[in-house]
Amino acid sequence: MNYNSVVDSSPEKHAAFIEWLSTNTVMALKNAQGNLPGLQEAIQQYLLTATAASLALEEIENLLGVNEPSIMDLAELSETDEEVVIDAFEAFANT
């Protein structure tokens, strides 16, 4: 998927990108449940893709864990895995 300039695209293209990104991230998180490096890698890929598309950090954070349903809700992670995801998000977002 070409995600350059998603922010400047039409609302429909933006929504389609968000849906694609969310779906792929949910699948990656589900596949990595209980696997610390896998969860960290899924979040790193999520952040890299979202920032490459010029999404604002607030939107990236909201999609991951604030909006209902959030990516973490949809991935049905355990509390332990959610903590790993949040820690990974904070680590990668602050670099």
Helices and strands as residue ranges (DSSP letters): H 11-31, H 36-52, H 57-61, I 62-66, H 71-75, H 79-93
